[in-house]
Amino acid sequence: MKIDILLGLQWGDEGKGKIVDALTPQYDIVARFQGGPNAGHTIEFQGAKHVLHLIPSGIFHEEKINIIGNGLVVDPVVFRREVESLGIDISTVRSRLLISLKAHLIMPTHKLLDAAQEESLGEAKIGSTLRGIGPAYTDKASRNGLRVGDLLRHDFREFYRTRVNKHLRMLQGYGYSGDLKALEDEWFDAVEFLKQFTAVNADYHIDMALKDGKRVLAEGAQGTMLDIDFGTYPFVTSSNTVAAGACTGLGIAPARTGEVFGIFKAYCTRVGSGPFPTELNDADGQLMRDRGNEYGATTGRPRRCGWLDLPALKYAIMVNGVTRLLMMKADVLSGFSEVKVCRSYTVQGREQTELPYCLNDIEGLNYISFRGWQCDITGCRSWDELPSELKEYIENIERETGVPVTIVSVGPDRSATIYR
């Protein structure tokens, strides 16, 4: 068996949680491969809304195993709150959820460092969620990290303290002189809660599952344009959000990967700082924001909105090897008289479809326009029910990208999903 990968193709917030939840019945295991509590995967069903930050989006399905992979950074405090908010008996969650021994932990001082470093940047802030993600990944790369497996050490407290002391020296350089005790008390309580869950060598576990014929879905967080290597650096996250991140974040060989599902919105959004070529600072952008409820599931920050960017989408398809496209939030564009798509850029006076090294080098955008669809499509449940204008819009994307759009989402609920 091969492992399928599902990830975002834009700047995150594409709707990955809903689609993972919808696809989970076809799989035996759902495994998150990167990111941390900066992710916000929203799932709606039976009139209830759930936002997941660390736990894979298959957690609500019976008899499905969910794995927090080694590529994540886990905040025990956030983890505990999330488990307790699921509305599922904790013993049931424990039976469905495994945690990689190699996943790194976010410590209280990581969040303090995150805030101090972001503040020191002044107007050059990158838009961090201040969840401690960057400092935790920094410690991982510099070989000073704390991992889930370290919780089993007999000298764990001393091991923890050596890392905290290093952070405190760094914080002094930023002028911090606060008291950690309250933060640490909550953190250590949450660590004891986390230790009630089964920690495994997730790489071996997934390998055996594949050999046994089990179907595995790797779930990504954030989006391709936020990848540490291939995104709009330095306005990116601290992990590899692309398909290759599933290999390093779960211990999967490239040859064992199968389908790559690429999720994108019918338009574009971005949270925080950084270049966004098709951003609309007008009534159309505000209408997208209001209709799409474009406010961060993790931070609550309003998302910047704009038309679909085809060069960026085709770039994301290329670096991920996407085999199927999944379009989200088509319903949000209902009612626009005209729907635009950026077909190419003008760079140094010439038209190009290749993503430039720096998006700030883009001098102009070249759009194509489509007739908008005026009807409410949230009740549609088949391709034949969709308006011809939306079909034309989707078919143009398929021609431009060379990849089929196999799912069209027409509303937030699990049921509002059209399979082609």
Helices and strands as residue ranges (DSSP letters): E 3-8, H 16-23, G 24-26, E 29-32, E 41-45, E 48-52, E 65-68, E 73-74, H 76-85, H 90-96, E 97-100, E 104-105, H 108-120, G 122-124, H 133-141, G 148-152, H 156-173, H 181-194, E 198-200, H 202-211, E 216-219, G 224-226, H 244-250, G 254-256, E 257-265, E 268-270, H 283-291, E 304-306, E 308-309, H 310-320, E 324-328, G 330-333, E 338-347, E 350-352, G 359-361, E 362-371, G 383-385, H 388-401, E 405-409, E 417-419
